[in-house]
């Protein structure tokens, strides 16, 4: 590892992500780990120069007082408490907080500002090679930013010992699987296997309305598909995934309750037969994009709209039905087309449509209709931990509404979700 590290230990704070980003903004790499890190786990982390105990308002989780493990206090490393109360409370003023962080990491710890994208790429390639050795890797390639960046890193690390598998689970956006085949299979020349598993996934999801169950079913079925594909190949021991840090946070940690399970975190089966390779799991979305650009991925891929692993399965709210799933797909395509035409697509971090499982009365073609609404969701964010809602031009919303209600079967109403994160999440499920 070329970069120094400041280790953040989570003692119940809800500001770990902000603290990590503030440290990285000073040019020093940081990672967030549980408060009860063991001596073995601590020793395995490279170039740790100091430890910050981040307890937020207190160090109580579910009514139990917690503290760092003995290994932390016996490590000989500088330890700093970032609690918000006590004899030396953590300042709320941003400038004072940054000054305190700077003094600890540079003066007390002697860390160097040597974290940058190129060093990160070099380190991850070394780590991948160390982990994989002469083995072979199977990568779940959705075509989204995260898995695309992981694919580029793995190609540099292991070359043709990487096999990419793109699974069409029937929950993709319009034309998406065709685009993945074109870009990765034909233009980038990756070893790409295409699996049509539409019927398989939709039959497993039939009648399932609980979003957590849907995510776990999709996650487990993905792994089963990969296991089947791996058995057709020789010597596959490793599974590459585009897990990023917000996925881990929202899926829950030892001190933070889950918001929702991400299929690549909370949905993994217990009898997983692969070792996971997750080279961007400690990065936020904007950092992943920076890595992708540095790796030479095309701009259209690096700045592609984020798309959840469960796909449209968590945008077709409640139990998935073919007609509502098609309504989500077609309305999403219209939204994307209109915002791209208007020149707004690159200025909005993420936008999509959802279709809930309830109907309302309306009038279409002079007759009473009893159809579903489409909900438009658009957000701006840096790291997906918080998000604001952009003010879309009224005329654009009117045009999108007219197109969706006239062109998408089963839709008679269009709504715009104005809720920031928090109190909502970005996705509806």
N, C-alpha and C positions, 0 to 999 in steps of 0.2 A: 504494500500500500504506500502510495506517495504522499497522501495527505494526512495531516494530524486530525484527531477526532476529539470533540467534546461530547461526552456521553450524558444524555438526559435520562434520569430515572423517574418514572411516573409514579408519584405518590398521591394520585387522585386529582390532579389538576385538569382543567378543561382547556388549558392554554399551552399544552405541549407543542402543538403544531406551530403556533405563533413563535414560541421561543426557539424552536429548531430553525425556522425561517430567518429569524433575526440573527442567529449565529452564522448561518450560511451566507447571509447578506454581508457579513464582515469577512467573508472569504475563508471561513473555517468550517470543515465538515462536522455535522452533528447527526447522531442517531438517538432514537427514543426506545428505551427498553423497560421492562417491568421493574418495580422497586425491589423485588426479591431475587435479583440476578445472582447466580451462583459464582463461586470462585472460578470454576471451569469455564463458564460462559464469559465471565469478565476477561479471563486470560486469553480467550480465543479472539477477542476484539483487537484489531491492529491499531497501533499508534494512538491509544487513548491518552490524552494529556491532562484531563480533568473531568470531574463529575459534578453535574448539577442535579440536586434533589428538588423536584418540582411538585410541591404539594398543594398548590392553589390556595384556596381559603383555609384549608385545614388538611390534616392527614388522616381523615376518617373516611372509611369506605364501608357502607352498610352498617354503620354504627360501631365499627371496629377501628381502633387506632393502629396505623401501620407505620413502619419505618423501613429504611434501607436494610439490606442484609448485612451480616457481620463482614462478609467479603469486601464490601465497599469501604468500610471503615478500617479494614486491615490491609487495604490495597497499597497504601503509601501514596496514593494519588491525591491531589488537591480536591477537596469536596466543598461545594458551595450550596447553601440552602436558598431556594427561590420561593419560600413560603410567603404568603401575603399577611402574615401576622407574626407576633413574637417580638423579641428584642430588636431585631434588625429587619423590619418588614420590607418586602419586595415593592419597590416604588411603582405607582400606577402611571406616573408621567413617563411618556415614551422616551424622551431624551435622557432622563435620569436612569431609566431601566437599561437603555443601550450603553450608557456610560459605565454602569455597574458590570454589565456583561463583558464589555471590552476590557475593563480592568482585570477581571477574573481570568479570561481566556488568554490574554496577551501578557499581562504582568505577572499574575500568580502562576499560571500554567506554562507560560513560555511557548504557547502554540504559535505556529506559523500560518499566515493567511495563504495557504497553498492549495485550497480547494477550488477547482475550476472544472469545467465540462470535460476538457481533454484529459485531465488527470483522472477524473471519475471513469471515463471510458477505458483508459488504460488499466486502471485498477480492476474494473469489472471483468475485462477480458482475461486478466491474470487469474482472478478468482474463479471464473468459469472453467478455465483450463485446469486449475488445480482440483476443482470439484469433479469435473467430468473425466479427466484423464484421457484415456483412449476410447472412452465410451461414446455412445450415440444418444442424440437428444431428439425427442418428439415435441414439437411446439404447437400449442393451440393457437392458430392464426385466424383471428376474426377479421383482420384487415383494419382494425382500429389503430389509433396512435400507439397505445401501450404495447400491444403484441407486435406491431410493425417494428418498433424500436428494439424490442427484445430479439426479433428475428435478425435485424441488422447486427446487433451485438454478437449473437450466436454464430452468424455466418463468419464474422471476423475471428471469433474464438475457435470454432471447430470445423468451419468450412462445410464440406459435403457430408459430414457426419450428422448434420441437421436435416431432419425431415419435417416439413410443415404440413399440418393437417387443417384444412378448412371444413368445418361441419356446417352444412346448411340445415338448421333445425326448424326451418319454417317460420322463424321469428326475426328474420333479417329485414332491413329496409328494402324498398323497391330497387331492384337491379344490383343489390350489393354483392351478392355472391359472384355474379358475372364480372364485376369490377375487380374483385379479389383475384379471380383466375387470370384476368387480363394483366394486372399489374405485377403480381408475384410469379405466376406461372410462366407468362410469356415475356414480359419486359425485364424482370429481375432474374429470371432463370433459376428460381429456387426449386428445390425438391418439394413439390406440392402434391398432396393427395386431397382430392375433393370427395366428400362424403355426403350423399343425399340422405338425410335422416329425418325428413319432414314428418312422414307418417309416424315414425317411431316416437318422436318427441311429443307430437300433438296427442297421440293416444295415451301416453303417460300422464299428460296434463289434463286430460278430459275430466271435467267436473271439479277440478281443484281450484278453489277460490282464494284460499289463504296465501298472501304474497310470500311469506316465509317458506311455506311448503313448495310453492312454485319454484322459488330460487333454489331450494335444496334438490328438488327433482331434476331441474335443468343442470345443476352442477354435477350431480352424481351421474346423470346420463352422459354428460360430456366425458367424464372420466372413463365410463364403460366403453364408449366409442373409441377413445384413444387406446384403451387396453386391447380392444379387438384389432385395431390397426397395428399396434405394436407387435402383436403376436404374428402378424403377417410379415414382419421385418425381423432381421437378425440383430440381437444384442441391444435392444432399446431398454435402457435402465432409467433414463432421466426424462422428466416432463418440464418443458419450459412454459412459463406463464407470465402474462403482463400485469401482475399484481402491482399496485402502487400504494403509497402509504394511506391515503384516505380510505381505500378499501379495507385496510386492516383496522383503522380506527373505528369505522362505522360498523364493522362486524363484531366489535367488542374486544376489550382487553381484560386483564386481571383486575383493573381498577376502574374501567369505564364500561358501562352497560352498552349492549349492542343497540344501534339505531336500526340496522337491517343487515342481514347476512348477504355478503357478496358471494356469488357462486364459486369464485376461485379461492375463497377463504372459508366462510361458514358452510358452504355446500359440499366440501370435499368429503368423500367417504372415509370411514375409519380404516378400511382394509386397502388403502391406496398402495399400489404395487410399484410406484415410481418414487425416485428422489426428485424433489422439486428444485428447479433452477429459476430463480426470480431476481434477475439482476437490477430491476428498477423499483423494487418493493419499498425502498426507503425514500423515494422521490415523490414530489408533488407534480401535478399535471404540467405546469409551466416548465419545470425542470426536465421532465421527460421530453417535451417538445424541443428544448434546447439541445438535449443529447441527440435527438433525431436529426436536427439540422446539422450538428457537428459531424454526424455519421454520413451525411450526404444524401439523406432521404429527400425525395421531392417535396417541395413546399406544400403541394396539394395533399400529401399524405400526412405531413407533420402537423398541419393545422386542420386536420379533419375533425368533424364534429365528434365529441365523445359519445360513445354508445355503450350501454350496459351489457355485461355478459349475457344476461337472460334475454336481451334484445327486446322485441316488441311484446314479449310475454309479460313484462311488468308495466307496459303501457296499454295493454288490453286488460283493463281492471276487472278483478273478479275472475270467475271461471272463463277460460278462453273458448270462444266459439269462432268457427271459420269466417262468418260474416262480419263480426266485429273486428277480428284480426285484419281482415281485408280493408275495413274502414280506417283502421289506424294506419295501415301501410299507404293507402291512397291519399289520405289527408296529410300525412307527413310529407309525402312527395310533393304535394301542392304547396305546402308551407315552405319547403326548402327551395322550390323553384321560384316562388314569388320573392323571397328574401334575397336570393341570389340575383334575380333580375333587378331588384331595387338597390343592390350594392350594399346590403346590410349584413350579409352572411358572415363576413370576416370580423365585423365589429361586435357581434353577439357571440358569447362564448359557447352557448348551447341552446338549441331550440328544437322542439318536437311537439307532437300531438299525443293525447291520450283519449281513449274512449271508455267511459265508465259503463257498468252493467246496470243501467236504469234508463228508462225512456221518458219522454215528455211529449205533450200534445203540441202539434204545430199544423201548418198548412203548406202543402206542396202541390203545385199544379192544380190549384183551386180545390183541392180535397183535403180533408182532415188526415193528418199523419200522426203516428205514434212511434217515434223513432228516437235514436240515441243522440246525445250531444257530443261534439268534439271539443276538447279543452286544449287550447294552445298554451304551451309553457316555453318561456324564454328567460334565460338568466345570464348575468355577467359575474365572473368570479376570477380569482387568481389561483386558488388552490383547492377549490371545491368544498372547503370546510365552511365557508359562508358564501352567500350569493345575493345579488340584488337583481331586481326586475327592470329591464329597459323600457322606456316609454316609446312604443312603436307608433309610427305615424298613423293617424286615424284612417286616412284614405287607403293605406296598405292593409290594415285590419279589415276594412270594409270589402276590399277586393278579394282577400283571402276567404272571408266569410261567404261571399257570393259564389266563389268557385267551389268551395267545399260543400255547401248546401245543394248546389246544382249538379256537381259531378260525382259526389261520393254517395253510393247507395246506402240507405238506412240512416242518414244524418239529416236533422232538421234544425239544429241549433249549434252555434259556435260561441265559446266562452274564452276569455283571456285570464289566466291565473296571475294575480298581482302579488302573491305572497313571497316574501324573501326567505332565505335560509339563514338562521332560524326565523320563524317558528316552523316552517315546512322543511322538507328535504328537497333536493333538486328533482328527483324522480317522485312519482306518486306512490309507488310501491317499493 
